[in-house]
Amino acid sequence: MPASTAQTRSQYHHLASTLRGLEEDLRWGLDGSPRIPAAWQEIALAEAVPRKIAVTMRIDEDVTRFFRAMGRRHLSRMNAVLRAFMQARLAGVVTGPEATDYRPLPMERYMQEGREVIALISARNARARAGFGTEAEDQEVDRRLARLSRMADEMGLGTAERLF
């Protein structure tokens, strides 16, 4: 990490935080996932004939300010950065966590389990309101809540830190 100013350190930590967020998104088995388009494979195999298309996207103000400060053609420079990242990923020079075999952290597993339990409870409640609830669904919710509680106990989470 460059160690010069507080601002430099702050920018480094923002970068690291952004990359951790991207890594978390990619960690959950995206191979074949609808979150990663099949068209990426086509991009890797297609011959590069860059044709410009108009795209509307929202970019953080500080990122825009950074590229604009470099002068004219800031959008072309932004495109070049995106192209470099794309080519590095497609060439395997820059790999993502989907290519790495590791397990999510305990808190990540806990949060994922919590999201699944919430979805399960929501679906069960909707079916119960429609008169289709079953005892098996109630038992599954109870089983998953018990698992969530054990996970919280293993991590030493206090009452305020628990999802349920």
TIBA-258274 format. One record per atom (N, C-alpha, C): residue in three letters; atom name; z negated, y negated, x; residue number from 1. Coordinates in Angstrom, 2 decimals, decimal comma. Example, Ala and Ser with C-alpha at 12.3 -4.5 7.8 and 13.67 -1.06 7.14 Angstrom:
BEGIN
NODE resn name      up   north    east resi
NODE  ALA    N   -7,80    5,69   13,19    1
NODE  ALA   CA   -7,80    4,50   12,30    1
NODE  ALA    C   -7,80    3,30   13,20    1
NODE  SER    N   -7,08    2,25   12,85    2
NODE  SER   CA   -7,14    1,06   13,67    2
NODE  SER    C   -7,87   -0,03   12,90    2
//
This chain:
BEGIN
NODE resn name      up   north    east resi
NODE  MET    N    0,00    1,18    0,85    1
NODE  MET   CA    0,00    0,00    0,00    1
NODE  MET    C    0,00   -1,23    0,88    1
NODE  PRO    N    0,89   -2,21    0,63    2
NODE  PRO   CA    0,86   -3,44    1,39    2
NODE  PRO    C   -0,46   -4,15    1,13    2
NODE  ALA    N   -1,11   -4,60    2,19    3
NODE  ALA   CA   -2,41   -5,23    2,03    3
NODE  ALA    C   -2,34   -6,67    2,50    3
NODE  SER    N   -1,77   -7,56    1,68    4
NODE  SER   CA   -1,70   -8,95    2,12    4
NODE  SER    C   -2,52   -9,84    1,19    4
NODE  THR    N   -2,08  -10,03    0,00    5
NODE  THR   CA   -2,77  -10,95   -0,91    5
NODE  THR    C   -3,27  -10,20   -2,13    5
NODE  ALA    N   -4,13  -10,89   -2,86    6
NODE  ALA   CA   -4,63  -10,30   -4,11    6
NODE  ALA    C   -3,48  -10,10   -5,08    6
NODE  GLN    N   -2,51  -11,03   -5,08    7
NODE  GLN   CA   -1,36  -10,90   -5,98    7
NODE  GLN    C   -0,52   -9,69   -5,61    7
NODE  THR    N   -0,32   -9,45   -4,31    8
NODE  THR   CA    0,44   -8,28   -3,87    8
NODE  THR    C   -0,27   -7,00   -4,30    8
NODE  ARG    N   -1,58   -6,97   -4,11    9
NODE  ARG   CA   -2,35   -5,78   -4,52    9
NODE  ARG    C   -2,27   -5,59   -6,03    9
NODE  SER    N   -2,33   -6,69   -6,76   10
NODE  SER   CA   -2,24   -6,61   -8,22   10
NODE  SER    C   -0,88   -6,05   -8,64   10
NODE  GLN    N    0,19   -6,54   -8,02   11
NODE  GLN   CA    1,53   -6,04   -8,34   11
NODE  GLN    C    1,66   -4,56   -8,00   11
NODE  TYR    N    1,06   -4,15   -6,86   12
NODE  TYR   CA    1,08   -2,74   -6,48   12
NODE  TYR    C    0,41   -1,89   -7,56   12
NODE  HIS    N   -0,74   -2,36   -8,05   13
NODE  HIS   CA   -1,47   -1,58   -9,06   13
NODE  HIS    C   -0,72   -1,56  -10,39   13
NODE  HIS    N   -0,03   -2,64  -10,73   14
NODE  HIS   CA    0,80   -2,63  -11,94   14
NODE  HIS    C    1,93   -1,62  -11,79   14
NODE  LEU    N    2,56   -1,58  -10,62   15
NODE  LEU   CA    3,62   -0,61  -10,36   15
NODE  LEU    C    3,07    0,81  -10,50   15
NODE  ALA    N    1,94    1,06   -9,86   16
NODE  ALA   CA    1,35    2,40   -9,91   16
NODE  ALA    C    1,00    2,78  -11,35   16
NODE  SER    N    0,48    1,85  -12,11   17
NODE  SER   CA    0,13    2,11  -13,51   17
NODE  SER    C    1,38    2,42  -14,34   17
NODE  THR    N    2,44    1,67  -14,11   18
NODE  THR   CA    3,69    1,91  -14,83   18
NODE  THR    C    4,24    3,29  -14,50   18
NODE  LEU    N    4,20    3,65  -13,22   19
NODE  LEU   CA    4,71    4,96  -12,80   19
NODE  LEU    C    3,85    6,09  -13,37   19
NODE  ARG    N    2,52    5,89  -13,42   20
NODE  ARG   CA    1,65    6,91  -14,02   20
NODE  ARG    C    1,98    7,09  -15,50   20
NODE  GLY    N    2,25    5,99  -16,21   21
NODE  GLY   CA    2,62    6,08  -17,62   21
NODE  GLY    C    3,91    6,85  -17,80   21
NODE  LEU    N    4,89    6,56  -16,96   22
NODE  LEU   CA    6,16    7,29  -17,01   22
NODE  LEU    C    5,94    8,77  -16,71   22
NODE  GLU    N    5,12    9,03  -15,70   23
NODE  GLU   CA    4,83   10,41  -15,33   23
NODE  GLU    C    4,16   11,16  -16,48   23
NODE  GLU    N    3,22   10,51  -17,15   24
NODE  GLU   CA    2,54   11,16  -18,28   24
NODE  GLU    C    3,54   11,48  -19,39   24
NODE  ASP    N    4,46   10,55  -19,66   25
NODE  ASP   CA    5,48   10,81  -20,67   25
NODE  ASP    C    6,33   12,01  -20,30   25
NODE  LEU    N    6,65   12,14  -19,02   26
NODE  LEU   CA    7,53   13,21  -18,58   26
NODE  LEU    C    6,82   14,55  -18,40   26
NODE  ARG    N    5,51   14,51  -18,28   27
NODE  ARG   CA    4,74   15,70  -17,94   27
NODE  ARG    C    4,77   16,80  -18,99   27
NODE  TRP    N    4,96   16,47  -20,23   28
NODE  TRP   CA    4,76   17,43  -21,30   28
NODE  TRP    C    5,99   18,27  -21,60   28
NODE  GLY    N    6,63   18,79  -20,57   29
NODE  GLY   CA    7,70   19,75  -20,75   29
NODE  GLY    C    8,93   19,18  -21,41   29
NODE  LEU    N    9,59   18,27  -20,75   30
NODE  LEU   CA   10,73   17,60  -21,36   30
NODE  LEU    C   12,04   18,33  -21,15   30
NODE  ASP    N   12,03   19,45  -20,46   31
NODE  ASP   CA   13,26   20,20  -20,26   31
NODE  ASP    C   13,75   20,69  -21,61   31
NODE  GLY    N   14,88   20,18  -22,06   32
NODE  GLY   CA   15,41   20,54  -23,37   32
NODE  GLY    C   14,80   19,74  -24,51   32
NODE  SER    N   13,97   18,76  -24,17   33
NODE  SER   CA   13,31   17,96  -25,19   33
NODE  SER    C   14,27   16,92  -25,76   33
NODE  PRO    N   14,11   16,57  -27,02   34
NODE  PRO   CA   14,95   15,50  -27,58   34
NODE  PRO    C   14,65   14,14  -26,96   34
NODE  ARG    N   13,54   14,02  -26,21   35
NODE  ARG   CA   13,22   12,75  -25,56   35
NODE  ARG    C   14,08   12,52  -24,32   35
NODE  ILE    N   14,68   13,57  -23,77   36
NODE  ILE   CA   15,60   13,44  -22,65   36
NODE  ILE    C   16,97   13,85  -23,16   36
NODE  PRO    N   17,90   12,90  -23,26   37
NODE  PRO   CA   19,20   13,21  -23,86   37
NODE  PRO    C   20,01   14,22  -23,07   37
NODE  ALA    N   20,71   15,08  -23,79   38
NODE  ALA   CA   21,61   16,05  -23,15   38
NODE  ALA    C   22,72   15,32  -22,39   38
NODE  ALA    N   22,99   14,09  -22,79   39
NODE  ALA   CA   24,05   13,31  -22,14   39
NODE  ALA    C   23,75   13,07  -20,66   39
NODE  TRP    N   22,48   13,19  -20,24   40
NODE  TRP   CA   22,17   12,98  -18,82   40
NODE  TRP    C   22,88   14,02  -17,97   40
NODE  GLN    N   22,99   15,23  -18,47   41
NODE  GLN   CA   23,73   16,26  -17,72   41
NODE  GLN    C   25,18   15,85  -17,59   41
NODE  GLU    N   25,75   15,31  -18,66   42
NODE  GLU   CA   27,14   14,83  -18,61   42
NODE  GLU    C   27,29   13,71  -17,60   42
NODE  ILE    N   26,31   12,84  -17,51   43
NODE  ILE   CA   26,35   11,74  -16,55   43
NODE  ILE    C   26,39   12,30  -15,13   43
NODE  ALA    N   25,58   13,34  -14,90   44
NODE  ALA   CA   25,53   13,93  -13,56   44
NODE  ALA    C   26,86   14,56  -13,17   44
NODE  LEU    N   27,57   15,12  -14,13   45
NODE  LEU   CA   28,82   15,82  -13,84   45
NODE  LEU    C   30,05   14,92  -13,89   45
NODE  ALA    N   29,95   13,82  -14,60   46
NODE  ALA   CA   31,11   12,94  -14,79   46
NODE  ALA    C   31,38   12,12  -13,53   46
NODE  GLU    N   32,65   11,80  -13,33   47
NODE  GLU   CA   33,04   10,93  -12,24   47
NODE  GLU    C   32,63    9,51  -12,60   47
NODE  ALA    N   32,08    8,80  -11,64   48
NODE  ALA   CA   31,57    7,46  -11,91   48
NODE  ALA    C   32,71    6,46  -12,06   48
NODE  VAL    N   32,94    6,04  -13,29   49
NODE  VAL   CA   33,91    4,99  -13,59   49
NODE  VAL    C   33,14    3,98  -14,44   49
NODE  PRO    N   32,44    3,07  -13,76   50
NODE  PRO   CA   31,58    2,17  -14,53   50
NODE  PRO    C   32,38    1,24  -15,44   50
NODE  ARG    N   32,12    1,36  -16,70   51
NODE  ARG   CA   32,70    0,48  -17,71   51
NODE  ARG    C   31,52   -0,24  -18,33   51
NODE  LYS    N   31,60   -1,54  -18,42   52
NODE  LYS   CA   30,48   -2,32  -18,94   52
NODE  LYS    C   30,47   -2,26  -20,47   52
NODE  ILE    N   29,27   -2,13  -21,02   53
NODE  ILE   CA   29,10   -2,21  -22,47   53
NODE  ILE    C   27,99   -3,22  -22,73   53
NODE  ALA    N   28,05   -3,85  -23,85   54
NODE  ALA   CA   27,02   -4,81  -24,23   54
NODE  ALA    C   25,82   -4,06  -24,78   54
NODE  VAL    N   24,64   -4,40  -24,28   55
NODE  VAL   CA   23,39   -3,77  -24,71   55
NODE  VAL    C   22,37   -4,87  -24,95   55
NODE  THR    N   21,64   -4,75  -26,01   56
NODE  THR   CA   20,53   -5,67  -26,26   56
NODE  THR    C   19,25   -4,92  -25,96   56
NODE  MET    N   18,45   -5,48  -25,05   57
NODE  MET   CA   17,18   -4,84  -24,74   57
NODE  MET    C   16,13   -5,89  -24,42   57
NODE  ARG    N   14,91   -5,53  -24,63   58
NODE  ARG   CA   13,80   -6,43  -24,35   58
NODE  ARG    C   13,24   -6,08  -22,98   58
NODE  ILE    N   13,14   -7,09  -22,13   59
NODE  ILE   CA   12,68   -6,90  -20,76   59
NODE  ILE    C   11,47   -7,81  -20,57   59
NODE  ASP    N   10,48   -7,32  -19,84   60
NODE  ASP   CA    9,29   -8,11  -19,58   60
NODE  ASP    C    9,67   -9,44  -18,95   60
NODE  GLU    N    8,96  -10,48  -19,36   61
NODE  GLU   CA    9,28  -11,83  -18,90   61
NODE  GLU    C    9,21  -11,96  -17,38   61
NODE  ASP    N    8,19  -11,36  -16,76   62
NODE  ASP   CA    8,07  -11,49  -15,30   62
NODE  ASP    C    9,20  -10,78  -14,57   62
NODE  VAL    N    9,70   -9,68  -15,12   63
NODE  VAL   CA   10,83   -8,97  -14,51   63
NODE  VAL    C   12,07   -9,84  -14,58   63
NODE  THR    N   12,31  -10,43  -15,75   64
NODE  THR   CA   13,47  -11,31  -15,91   64
NODE  THR    C   13,37  -12,50  -14,96   64
NODE  ARG    N   12,20  -13,10  -14,89   65
NODE  ARG   CA   11,99  -14,25  -14,01   65
NODE  ARG    C   12,25  -13,87  -12,56   65
NODE  PHE    N   11,81  -12,68  -12,15   66
NODE  PHE   CA   12,01  -12,20  -10,79   66
NODE  PHE    C   13,50  -12,11  -10,45   66
NODE  PHE    N   14,28  -11,49  -11,32   67
NODE  PHE   CA   15,72  -11,34  -11,05   67
NODE  PHE    C   16,46  -12,68  -11,17   67
NODE  ARG    N   16,09  -13,51  -12,11   68
NODE  ARG   CA   16,74  -14,82  -12,24   68
NODE  ARG    C   16,49  -15,69  -11,02   68
NODE  ALA    N   15,33  -15,54  -10,40   69
NODE  ALA   CA   14,99  -16,34   -9,22   69
NODE  ALA    C   15,93  -16,04   -8,05   69
NODE  MET    N   16,64  -14,92   -8,09   70
NODE  MET   CA   17,57  -14,57   -7,03   70
NODE  MET    C   18,91  -15,26   -7,19   70
NODE  GLY    N   19,09  -15,98   -8,29   71
NODE  GLY   CA   20,33  -16,73   -8,47   71
NODE  GLY    C   21,27  -16,08   -9,45   71
NODE  ARG    N   22,53  -16,55   -9,38   72
NODE  ARG   CA   23,56  -16,08  -10,29   72
NODE  ARG    C   23,72  -14,56  -10,21   72
NODE  ARG    N   24,24  -13,97  -11,27   73
NODE  ARG   CA   24,53  -12,55  -11,37   73
NODE  ARG    C   23,26  -11,69  -11,38   73
NODE  HIS    N   22,19  -12,25  -11,95   74
NODE  HIS   CA   20,93  -11,48  -12,00   74
NODE  HIS    C   21,07  -10,23  -12,87   74
NODE  LEU    N   21,90  -10,27  -13,90   75
NODE  LEU   CA   22,09   -9,08  -14,73   75
NODE  LEU    C   22,83   -7,99  -13,96   75
NODE  SER    N   23,75   -8,37  -13,12   76
NODE  SER   CA   24,45   -7,39  -12,28   76
NODE  SER    C   23,48   -6,74  -11,30   76
NODE  ARG    N   22,55   -7,54  -10,76   77
NODE  ARG   CA   21,54   -6,97   -9,85   77
NODE  ARG    C   20,63   -6,00  -10,61   77
NODE  MET    N   20,25   -6,35  -11,83   78
NODE  MET   CA   19,42   -5,45  -12,62   78
NODE  MET    C   20,17   -4,15  -12,89   78
NODE  ASN    N   21,45   -4,25  -13,20   79
NODE  ASN   CA   22,28   -3,07  -13,41   79
NODE  ASN    C   22,33   -2,22  -12,14   79
NODE  ALA    N   22,44   -2,87  -10,99   80
NODE  ALA   CA   22,50   -2,14   -9,72   80
NODE  ALA    C   21,20   -1,37   -9,46   80
NODE  VAL    N   20,08   -1,98   -9,81   81
NODE  VAL   CA   18,78   -1,29   -9,65   81
NODE  VAL    C   18,73   -0,07  -10,56   81
NODE  LEU    N   19,14   -0,23  -11,80   82
NODE  LEU   CA   19,16    0,90  -12,74   82
NODE  LEU    C   20,12    2,00  -12,27   82
NODE  ARG    N   21,28    1,60  -11,77   83
NODE  ARG   CA   22,26    2,57  -11,25   83
NODE  ARG    C   21,67    3,34  -10,06   83
NODE  ALA    N   21,02    2,62   -9,15   84
NODE  ALA   CA   20,43    3,27   -7,97   84
NODE  ALA    C   19,38    4,29   -8,40   84
NODE  PHE    N   18,55    3,93   -9,37   85
NODE  PHE   CA   17,54    4,86   -9,86   85
NODE  PHE    C   18,21    6,07  -10,51   85
NODE  MET    N   19,22    5,83  -11,35   86
NODE  MET   CA   19,93    6,92  -12,01   86
NODE  MET    C   20,53    7,87  -10,97   86
NODE  GLN    N   21,22    7,32   -9,98   87
NODE  GLN   CA   21,86    8,16   -8,97   87
NODE  GLN    C   20,83    8,92   -8,13   87
NODE  ALA    N   19,72    8,27   -7,82   88
NODE  ALA   CA   18,68    8,96   -7,06   88
NODE  ALA    C   18,10   10,13   -7,84   88
NODE  ARG    N   17,90    9,93   -9,15   89
NODE  ARG   CA   17,38   11,02   -9,98   89
NODE  ARG    C   18,41   12,14  -10,12   89
NODE  LEU    N   19,67   11,77  -10,38   90
NODE  LEU   CA   20,70   12,78  -10,57   90
NODE  LEU    C   20,98   13,56   -9,28   90
NODE  ALA    N   20,81   12,90   -8,14   91
NODE  ALA   CA   21,04   13,55   -6,85   91
NODE  ALA    C   19,84   14,37   -6,40   91
NODE  GLY    N   18,73   14,22   -7,11   92
NODE  GLY   CA   17,53   14,96   -6,72   92
NODE  GLY    C   16,76   14,30   -5,60   92
NODE  VAL    N   17,17   13,10   -5,19   93
NODE  VAL   CA   16,45   12,38   -4,13   93
NODE  VAL    C   15,11   11,90   -4,65   93
NODE  VAL    N   15,10   11,42   -5,87   94
NODE  VAL   CA   13,87   11,03   -6,54   94
NODE  VAL    C   13,66   12,05   -7,64   94
NODE  THR    N   12,58   12,78   -7,53   95
NODE  THR   CA   12,30   13,77   -8,57   95
NODE  THR    C   11,20   13,25   -9,46   95
NODE  GLY    N   11,19   13,75  -10,64   96
NODE  GLY   CA   10,15   13,37  -11,59   96
NODE  GLY    C    9,16   14,50  -11,75   96
NODE  PRO    N    8,13   14,25  -12,47   97
NODE  PRO   CA    7,09   15,27  -12,65   97
NODE  PRO    C    7,59   16,51  -13,38   97
NODE  GLU    N    8,73   16,39  -14,12   98
NODE  GLU   CA    9,24   17,58  -14,80   98
NODE  GLU    C    9,70   18,63  -13,79   98
NODE  ALA    N    9,94   18,23  -12,55   99
NODE  ALA   CA   10,35   19,17  -11,51   99
NODE  ALA    C    9,15   19,68  -10,72   99
NODE  THR    N    7,98   19,22  -11,06  100
NODE  THR   CA    6,76   19,58  -10,34  100
NODE  THR    C    5,93   20,52  -11,19  100
NODE  ASP    N    5,43   21,55  -10,58  101
NODE  ASP   CA    4,61   22,51  -11,31  101
NODE  ASP    C    3,14   22,16  -11,11  101
NODE  TYR    N    2,56   21,46  -12,05  102
NODE  TYR   CA    1,14   21,16  -12,01  102
NODE  TYR    C    0,64   21,02  -13,43  102
NODE  ARG    N   -0,64   21,06  -13,57  103
NODE  ARG   CA   -1,25   21,00  -14,88  103
NODE  ARG    C   -1,74   19,59  -15,18  103
NODE  PRO    N   -1,74   19,21  -16,45  104
NODE  PRO   CA   -2,28   17,90  -16,82  104
NODE  PRO    C   -3,77   17,85  -16,51  104
NODE  LEU    N   -4,28   16,66  -16,32  105
NODE  LEU   CA   -5,71   16,46  -16,09  105
NODE  LEU    C   -6,49   16,86  -17,34  105
NODE  PRO    N   -7,77   17,21  -17,18  106
NODE  PRO   CA   -8,57   17,61  -18,35  106
NODE  PRO    C   -8,55   16,57  -19,48  106
NODE  MET    N   -8,63   15,29  -19,15  107
NODE  MET   CA   -8,63   14,27  -20,20  107
NODE  MET    C   -7,28   14,23  -20,91  107
NODE  GLU    N   -6,20   14,46  -20,19  108
NODE  GLU   CA   -4,88   14,50  -20,81  108
NODE  GLU    C   -4,77   15,69  -21,76  108
NODE  ARG    N   -5,31   16,84  -21,34  109
NODE  ARG   CA   -5,30   18,01  -22,23  109
NODE  ARG    C   -6,15   17,75  -23,47  109
NODE  TYR    N   -7,29   17,10  -23,26  110
NODE  TYR   CA   -8,18   16,77  -24,37  110
NODE  TYR    C   -7,49   15,83  -25,37  110
NODE  MET    N   -6,83   14,80  -24,86  111
NODE  MET   CA   -6,15   13,85  -25,74  111
NODE  MET    C   -4,99   14,53  -26,47  111
NODE  GLN    N   -4,25   15,39  -25,79  112
NODE  GLN   CA   -3,15   16,11  -26,44  112
NODE  GLN    C   -3,69   17,02  -27,55  112
NODE  GLU    N   -4,75   17,73  -27,25  113
NODE  GLU   CA   -5,38   18,59  -28,27  113
NODE  GLU    C   -5,84   17,74  -29,45  113
NODE  GLY    N   -6,41   16,58  -29,16  114
NODE  GLY   CA   -6,85   15,67  -30,22  114
NODE  GLY    C   -5,71   15,23  -31,11  114
NODE  ARG    N   -4,56   14,88  -30,49  115
NODE  ARG   CA   -3,39   14,48  -31,28  115
NODE  ARG    C   -2,93   15,63  -32,17  115
NODE  GLU    N   -2,96   16,85  -31,63  116
NODE  GLU   CA   -2,54   18,01  -32,42  116
NODE  GLU    C   -3,49   18,27  -33,58  116
NODE  VAL    N   -4,80   18,11  -33,33  117
NODE  VAL   CA   -5,79   18,33  -34,39  117
NODE  VAL    C   -5,62   17,29  -35,49  117
NODE  ILE    N   -5,39   16,05  -35,10  118
NODE  ILE   CA   -5,19   14,99  -36,10  118
NODE  ILE    C   -3,97   15,30  -36,96  118
NODE  ALA    N   -2,88   15,74  -36,34  119
NODE  ALA   CA   -1,67   16,10  -37,09  119
NODE  ALA    C   -1,94   17,28  -38,01  119
NODE  LEU    N   -2,70   18,27  -37,54  120
NODE  LEU   CA   -3,03   19,44  -38,33  120
NODE  LEU    C   -3,88   19,06  -39,54  120
NODE  ILE    N   -4,88   18,20  -39,32  121
NODE  ILE   CA   -5,74   17,75  -40,42  121
NODE  ILE    C   -4,93   16,96  -41,44  121
NODE  SER    N   -4,06   16,10  -40,95  122
NODE  SER   CA   -3,23   15,29  -41,85  122
NODE  SER    C   -2,34   16,18  -42,71  122
NODE  ALA    N   -1,71   17,18  -42,10  123
NODE  ALA   CA   -0,84   18,09  -42,86  123
NODE  ALA    C   -1,66   18,91  -43,85  123
NODE  ARG    N   -2,83   19,38  -43,41  124
NODE  ARG   CA   -3,68   20,17  -44,31  124
NODE  ARG    C   -4,12   19,33  -45,50  124
NODE  ASN    N   -4,52   18,07  -45,25  125
NODE  ASN   CA   -4,97   17,21  -46,34  125
NODE  ASN    C   -3,84   16,91  -47,32  125
NODE  ALA    N   -2,64   16,71  -46,81  126
NODE  ALA   CA   -1,50   16,45  -47,69  126
NODE  ALA    C   -1,24   17,66  -48,59  126
NODE  ARG    N   -1,29   18,86  -48,01  127
NODE  ARG   CA   -1,08   20,07  -48,82  127
NODE  ARG    C   -2,22   20,27  -49,82  127
NODE  ALA    N   -3,45   19,94  -49,42  128
NODE  ALA   CA   -4,59   20,09  -50,32  128
NODE  ALA    C   -4,46   19,13  -51,52  128
NODE  ARG    N   -4,00   17,89  -51,23  129
NODE  ARG   CA   -3,81   16,93  -52,34  129
NODE  ARG    C   -2,75   17,43  -53,31  129
NODE  ALA    N   -1,78   18,17  -52,79  130
NODE  ALA   CA   -0,71   18,71  -53,64  130
NODE  ALA    C   -1,12   20,03  -54,28  130
NODE  GLY    N   -2,35   20,49  -53,98  131
NODE  GLY   CA   -2,85   21,73  -54,57  131
NODE  GLY    C   -2,42   22,98  -53,83  131
NODE  PHE    N   -2,02   22,86  -52,56  132
NODE  PHE   CA   -1,54   24,02  -51,81  132
NODE  PHE    C   -2,40   24,36  -50,60  132
NODE  GLY    N   -3,60   23,82  -50,51  133
NODE  GLY   CA   -4,45   24,10  -49,36  133
NODE  GLY    C   -4,89   25,56  -49,34  133
NODE  THR    N   -5,09   26,08  -48,14  134
NODE  THR   CA   -5,54   27,47  -48,02  134
NODE  THR    C   -6,78   27,54  -47,15  134
NODE  GLU    N   -7,51   28,61  -47,31  135
NODE  GLU   CA   -8,70   28,84  -46,49  135
NODE  GLU    C   -8,30   29,06  -45,04  135
NODE  ALA    N   -7,14   29,65  -44,81  136
NODE  ALA   CA   -6,66   29,88  -43,44  136
NODE  ALA    C   -6,43   28,55  -42,72  136
NODE  GLU    N   -5,92   27,55  -43,43  137
NODE  GLU   CA   -5,73   26,23  -42,83  137
NODE  GLU    C   -7,08   25,61  -42,45  137
NODE  ASP    N   -8,05   25,74  -43,34  138
NODE  ASP   CA   -9,39   25,22  -43,07  138
NODE  ASP    C   -9,99   25,90  -41,84  138
NODE  GLN    N   -9,81   27,20  -41,73  139
NODE  GLN   CA  -10,33   27,94  -40,58  139
NODE  GLN    C   -9,64   27,51  -39,28  139
NODE  GLU    N   -8,33   27,26  -39,35  140
NODE  GLU   CA   -7,60   26,81  -38,16  140
NODE  GLU    C   -8,09   25,43  -37,72  140
NODE  VAL    N   -8,32   24,53  -38,67  141
NODE  VAL   CA   -8,85   23,21  -38,33  141
NODE  VAL    C  -10,23   23,36  -37,69  141
NODE  ASP    N  -11,08   24,18  -38,28  142
NODE  ASP   CA  -12,42   24,40  -37,72  142
NODE  ASP    C  -12,34   24,97  -36,30  142
NODE  ARG    N  -11,44   25,93  -36,10  143
NODE  ARG   CA  -11,28   26,54  -34,78  143
NODE  ARG    C  -10,83   25,50  -33,75  143
NODE  ARG    N   -9,87   24,66  -34,14  144
NODE  ARG   CA   -9,36   23,64  -33,21  144
NODE  ARG    C  -10,40   22,56  -32,94  144
NODE  LEU    N  -11,18   22,19  -33,95  145
NODE  LEU   CA  -12,25   21,21  -33,74  145
NODE  LEU    C  -13,32   21,75  -32,79  145
NODE  ALA    N  -13,63   23,04  -32,92  146
NODE  ALA   CA  -14,60   23,67  -32,02  146
NODE  ALA    C  -14,06   23,67  -30,59  146
NODE  ARG    N  -12,79   23,96  -30,44  147
NODE  ARG   CA  -12,16   23,93  -29,10  147
NODE  ARG    C  -12,23   22,52  -28,52  147
NODE  LEU    N  -11,94   21,52  -29,34  148
NODE  LEU   CA  -12,00   20,14  -28,89  148
NODE  LEU    C  -13,42   19,77  -28,45  148
NODE  SER    N  -14,39   20,24  -29,20  149
NODE  SER   CA  -15,79   19,98  -28,87  149
NODE  SER    C  -16,16   20,64  -27,53  149
NODE  ARG    N  -15,70   21,88  -27,32  150
NODE  ARG   CA  -15,98   22,56  -26,04  150
NODE  ARG    C  -15,34   21,81  -24,88  150
NODE  MET    N  -14,13   21,33  -25,08  151
NODE  MET   CA  -13,44   20,57  -24,03  151
NODE  MET    C  -14,25   19,31  -23,69  151
NODE  ALA    N  -14,73   18,61  -24,72  152
NODE  ALA   CA  -15,52   17,40  -24,51  152
NODE  ALA    C  -16,81   17,72  -23,77  152
NODE  ASP    N  -17,46   18,84  -24,14  153
NODE  ASP   CA  -18,68   19,26  -23,46  153
NODE  ASP    C  -18,41   19,55  -21,98  153
NODE  GLU    N  -17,31   20,26  -21,70  154
NODE  GLU   CA  -16,96   20,61  -20,32  154
NODE  GLU    C  -16,70   19,37  -19,47  154
NODE  MET    N  -16,18   18,32  -20,09  155
NODE  MET   CA  -15,91   17,08  -19,35  155
NODE  MET    C  -17,12   16,16  -19,33  155
NODE  GLY    N  -18,16   16,52  -20,07  156
NODE  GLY   CA  -19,37   15,70  -20,10  156
NODE  GLY    C  -19,20   14,40  -20,87  156
NODE  LEU    N  -18,36   14,40  -21,89  157
NODE  LEU   CA  -18,13   13,20  -22,67  157
NODE  LEU    C  -19,32   12,90  -23,57  157
NODE  GLY    N  -19,68   11,64  -23,63  158
NODE  GLY   CA  -20,74   11,21  -24,53  158
NODE  GLY    C  -20,21   11,07  -25,94  158
NODE  THR    N  -21,11   10,81  -26,86  159
NODE  THR   CA  -20,74   10,69  -28,27  159
NODE  THR    C  -19,67    9,62  -28,50  159
NODE  ALA    N  -19,81    8,49  -27,83  160
NODE  ALA   CA  -18,86    7,38  -28,03  160
NODE  ALA    C  -17,49    7,71  -27,45  160
NODE  GLU    N  -17,41    8,63  -26,51  161
NODE  GLU   CA  -16,14    8,93  -25,85  161
NODE  GLU    C  -15,37   10,05  -26,55  161
NODE  ARG    N  -15,99   10,73  -27,49  162
NODE  ARG   CA  -15,36   11,87  -28,15  162
NODE  ARG    C  -14,43   11,41  -29,27  162
NODE  LEU    N  -13,40   12,21  -29,51  163
NODE  LEU   CA  -12,47   11,89  -30,59  163
NODE  LEU    C  -13,07   12,23  -31,95  163
NODE  PHE    N  -13,84   13,32  -32,01  164
NODE  PHE   CA  -14,47   13,74  -33,27  164
NODE  PHE    C  -15,93   13,98  -33,05  164
//
